[in-house]
Amino acid sequence: MKMRKPYKTERKAGEPSNLGLENKMKLFVVSILCAFFLVSSQNPTSHWTLQPNVLVLEVDGNPGQQPISCLEMPENVVTSDNHNQDVIWKKNGAEEAQRGNWYLVRLVESLGGGNYTCHSPDGALLNYTEVLIQHNETKRRRILVKNQQEDYLKCSTQNYNGEFRCSWTWHSNRVGKAALIKAQRMSEGQNSHCSVEPSRHQWMCSSAQSNFSCSVDDSGSGISCLDWQHCPYSEERRQVQVTVFVRTDQFLLESYSKRFYLSEIVKPDKVRISKVNKTLVEWSYPSSWNTPYSYFPLTFQISQFSRQCRKCENPCTELKHSKTSTLSSSDVCQFKVKQKIKVVCVRAKDALCDSEWSEWTHVRLKRDEGKQKEGTAAMNDTT
């Protein structure tokens, strides 16, 4: 039985070879694969505009590059030719080697941010772009540190007028400043538009559901906001969402958000307390609290102390109380104590929700007998 030989073609003399075509096809396939992997692992992963002339690049730590332009070119101009080769670029004031209308920002880990300016040959400023770097690793934070409540933002309000304050703590090695403040009432499909005033210390955020204004404190570690459309006498149906974008001098950007109802963060101011006589004290609602008090009632906690502490800055927290009681009232309160009580402390909280207590206020009921004798002797000497 004869075996069939494999089919084989032989190229005749002068016949063109397919080897070059095969190599070209392989090269084409390799080029397509390289382009695919380049796109799938491109860095930055995304980019967006924080404010006019402020570009945010979200990076994953891999090397990459991002083009920015100096002047807007007509659509019929091929940008790859990089026209206007006489355009000079500077990064943070230092002249760069790149020329032309387009500049490639090189990214290595968190590096690449900066102030990029483009100039004419005579040095005139044509345009500028501030590039900020934001890591897309949301769990890894570098600029702010958590507080005792394991949160980055601490928010509180004195009443239900629509005003509140949020504060934060800078990392010891990453002190920066607020780059953008966003505040809005939560609602599906709604997003607020925020703008900054020329002073760059106050932001206005408006949407169909709310109208907020926020300003940065002089310390740079907090903001004060006001919801202009909030009504303290109506039910609060939507949470407030505050987002703070902070940046460092190294052009690193991070965002921190917090959601809350005002009833969750309300903390009344100190009550006003005074001594009527040695066994009777009275206090009234904080002047900043909403009225009428019958609609916004407070619960009061009273602590009594039977001994003095002259060196204590706050005897309410440094002494061991003898007795503690709680009461609710919608008017001026009077409270009778025993003669042995020397210090009375009072604090308040919203009676209708589980919110935070105010700071303590105290009053001393008795003076030390030795002090009284010294005072009397001093008066006799002067007379």
Helices and strands as residue ranges (DSSP letters): H 19-40, E 46-51, E 54-59, E 64-69, G 79-81, E 88-91, E 94-99, E 102-107, E 114-119, E 125-135, E 144-145, E 154-156, E 163-167, E 169-170, E 176-185, E 193-196, E 202-206, E 211-216, E 222-227, E 240-248, E 253-260, H 262-265, E 272-277, E 280-284, E 298-305, H 315-318, E 323-329, E 333-336, E 343-350, E 361-364, H 369-382
